[in-house]
Amino acid sequence: MTDILFFSLAKHQNRYFKDISNVLAVSSQVITLQDLPLPSLKSLDRAVLRLDFPKLIEEKCQERQIKGKYHGVYYRLALRLEMLWVALRMQAWIKRKKPQALAVWNGSNRYCQLFSGLLPQEAPRFYFENGLLPNTTTLDTKGVNFHNSVPRDGRFYQDYAATVDLADQSQAVKLIPRKPRASGQQEVALPERFFFIPFQDDRDSQVRYFSPYIRNMRELFNWARQLNQVCGIPIVLKEHPSSREQYPDLHDATHEGLFFANGNSTQELIEKSLAVLTINSTVGLEAILLGKPVVTLGQAFYTVEGVCEHADSLESLIELVKRYPDWMLNSEVRLAFLHYLSNQYCVPGRWQDSGDTHLREVARRMEKALLGHSGSEHD
């Protein structure tokens, strides 16, 4: 029997998971797709038949549609057969090793969802991701991004603020710049007053899964255009530095009240703006770190009353902008939210250059969660 199964889909995940496995006090194993055994007839059981193949197929086809790849009936049929074959191999491994918990990176990949779906519902899951704050790593037993376990109730942070010293959360923050895909872009002069809207990557799960009101960046641009027309305040946009999408048509539609500033640093755009309007980008969280007002336009874990505002339609966004700066924001709640992330939620240290202290903290949290699950089973 294996206590924790680490399922890896990339070399960097494999290295990191093995480093964690080496310091865990419980039994664990790191495997990849290539390590799965061939299935047997015993692998085809109720757990496999309960898997939501239509949902996984639809998610993958939506991703391929965004990328401009074929996603028709023949692809869907081949994908269903491929996932069934992989699920049977996974089930064969589960029957042999009987893992008590599953650890994956992010969890949105179809193979991760298949493995998770085959384990009993009560089995603990561990989800890893890049850290929410600089120099941190995410480890969550519920999920990542909008699915994470960070409390969403502003009253939680009001109560939390009474138990901690928030003074250290007011320190100056310097963001880590992202390397753009295209180099040599020039800085532009910024207006005295403007709202900043960062583009995201249409292919990213943050947009595909957690943006119910805006399907892509062209729709976001249209919101920005109408917002500028109605309110008259300039809107400055910046393309996502890692996006492969090109927007020549949108650049042609810009003017002095609506334009891109791809050569300017994100920190400069945040700090000089009136506020940041974002679907659910990490730029929104960076703006909260820098003390700037934020409006979310999609599903974001940091949409917490007092921390930021939220608009679920263009009309509600226009109304919010019209009454700026009279927004329902609370500096104490914001600082308590950041303190909770920094001191309670995030694992200190980046996974990319993790040392012994980081790995042992990850192991401690995983062992504690596993022990808590084991204890609840015997209550």
RAQUIUR-V734550 format. One line per field, one symbol per residue. phi: phi as a letter, one per 20 degrees, with the letter a starting at -180 (. if undefined). Layout:
phi: ???
//
This chain:
phi: .dfceedddbfffgffffffgfdfedfbbdccgfeffffcfffecffffefefgffffffffffffemdfbeffffffffffffffffffffffffelfebcccemnefffffffffeeggeffccddagffdgmcceccedrclfefefgdegfgffffffdceeffeeffdcfefefffdemeefcfdffcaddcefcegefffefdccfdceafffffffffffffeemegdddbfffdfefdcfffffeebfdbbecfeefffffffeefaddbfaffffffffgemefccedbecfefcgnebebcdbfffffffffdfeededcffffffffffgfdcefefneffcfdffffffffffffffffffffffef
//
